[in-house]
Amino acid sequence: MPCSRRGHTSLHPSIDAFGHPLGLVDLACFRGSSGSPVVVAAEGLYATQDGLMIEFKLVFLGGLCSGPTSVVHGNIIMQNPPITSMPAVETQIPMHSGTYVKALMLQAFEDLI
């Protein structure tokens, strides 16, 4: 089943990040989520000549390509029984931000496929 998360764009979609056609999002991006679609879902109430209209827009911004992580070092501590010679461990924690390749660049794959 698909999984969706809610986040925010860190830059306006018309602005390129790092001088490349990339965008930034404030979203927990875990390993394995690269390629996930990044979309903007907007719902609103709009006035028309005929009265009020409810509209739902779904805009495809691009595909997730990376999510930086922070490396944490530590030790495993066993309480019962007390063991003092456990190895040091290292783990990576998502920094709740991500980079996506803009949809315009993904259209280049259309010719290849």
C-alpha positions as CSV (number, residue, x, y, z in Angstrom):
1,M,0.0,0.0,0.0
2,P,1.3,3.5,-0.7
3,C,2.4,5.6,2.2
4,S,2.1,9.4,2.3
5,R,3.7,11.9,4.5
6,R,3.0,15.6,5.0
7,G,5.8,18.1,4.7
8,H,6.6,21.6,3.5
9,T,8.6,22.9,0.6
10,S,11.7,24.7,1.9
11,L,12.1,26.8,-1.3
12,H,9.4,28.0,-3.7
13,P,9.2,25.4,-6.5
14,S,10.4,28.0,-9.1
15,I,13.7,28.5,-7.3
16,D,16.5,26.0,-8.1
17,A,18.5,24.7,-5.1
18,F,22.3,24.6,-5.3
19,G,22.3,26.1,-8.8
20,H,20.7,22.9,-10.2
21,P,17.1,21.9,-11.1
22,L,16.5,20.6,-7.5
23,G,14.0,21.5,-4.9
24,L,14.1,21.3,-1.1
25,V,11.4,19.9,1.3
26,D,11.1,19.8,5.1
27,L,10.2,16.1,5.3
28,A,11.6,13.0,7.0
29,C,13.3,11.2,4.1
30,F,14.3,7.7,5.0
31,R,16.6,5.3,3.1
32,G,14.6,3.6,0.3
33,S,12.3,6.5,-0.3
34,S,14.2,7.9,-3.2
35,G,12.1,8.1,-6.3
36,S,8.9,8.8,-4.3
37,P,6.8,11.5,-5.9
38,V,6.8,15.0,-4.3
39,V,3.5,16.7,-4.8
40,V,1.6,19.8,-3.6
41,A,-2.0,19.2,-2.6
42,A,-4.1,22.3,-2.3
43,E,-7.7,22.6,-1.5
44,G,-9.6,25.8,-1.5
45,L,-12.9,27.6,-1.8
46,Y,-13.1,30.0,-4.7
47,A,-15.7,32.6,-5.8
48,T,-17.0,32.2,-9.4
49,Q,-19.7,34.0,-11.4
50,D,-22.1,31.1,-10.5
51,G,-21.2,31.1,-6.7
52,L,-18.7,29.3,-4.6
53,M,-16.6,26.4,-5.9
54,I,-14.5,23.9,-4.0
55,E,-11.4,22.9,-5.9
56,F,-8.7,20.4,-5.2
57,K,-5.3,20.7,-7.0
58,L,-2.6,18.1,-7.1
59,V,0.7,19.4,-8.6
60,F,3.6,17.0,-9.3
61,L,6.9,18.8,-8.3
62,G,9.3,15.9,-8.9
63,G,10.9,12.8,-7.5
64,L,12.7,12.5,-4.1
65,C,16.4,11.9,-4.7
66,S,18.2,12.4,-1.3
67,G,17.8,13.0,2.4
68,P,20.7,14.0,4.5
69,T,21.4,12.2,7.7
70,S,23.3,13.0,10.9
71,V,25.8,10.4,12.2
72,V,25.5,9.5,15.9
73,H,28.2,7.5,17.8
74,G,27.6,5.7,21.0
75,N,28.0,2.5,23.0
76,I,25.6,-0.3,23.8
77,I,25.0,-0.6,27.5
78,M,23.7,-3.9,28.9
79,Q,22.0,-3.5,32.3
80,N,21.4,-7.2,33.3
81,P,23.9,-8.7,33.4
82,P,26.4,-5.8,33.3
83,I,28.7,-6.2,30.3
84,T,31.4,-3.6,29.9
85,S,33.1,-4.8,26.7
86,M,30.4,-4.0,24.2
87,P,31.5,-2.5,20.8
88,A,30.9,1.1,19.8
89,V,28.1,1.7,17.4
90,E,27.3,4.2,14.7
91,T,23.8,5.0,13.4
92,Q,22.4,7.5,10.9
93,I,19.4,9.7,11.8
94,P,17.3,11.5,9.2
95,M,17.6,15.3,9.4
96,H,14.0,15.8,8.3
97,S,14.9,17.5,5.0
98,G,15.2,16.2,1.5
99,T,16.1,17.1,-2.1
100,Y,13.9,16.3,-5.1
101,V,14.7,16.4,-8.8
102,K,12.2,18.7,-10.5
103,A,9.6,17.3,-12.8
104,L,10.9,19.2,-15.7
105,M,14.2,17.2,-15.5
106,L,12.3,13.9,-15.2
107,Q,10.7,14.5,-18.6
108,A,14.2,13.8,-20.1
109,F,13.7,10.1,-19.2
110,E,10.6,10.0,-21.5
111,D,12.8,9.9,-24.6
112,L,14.9,7.1,-23.1
113,I,11.9,5.0,-22.2
